């Protein structure tokens, strides 16, 4: 007996372009400014930042309650605000590209 209705629901994959665009714009913002703050509840930005840190493209530091900065160890400090900085390829961490001028 053939049934015309099916109880199978197709779950289509999400567009990968949205995630790639978010990662690219995040990297551009950090490199233009030198460093940017990230709210404690911004999980999407933190996830993208962790991927970029694994590739060596970002430095992630957590902002403690007294305002001091502490390096983030993988899988730690997701409940605190972060500071994302440009890595020190030459010179100190957080120096913006093009002397701070945006393109």
Order of alpha helices (4+ residues) and beta strands (2+ residues): alpha-beta-alpha-beta-beta-beta
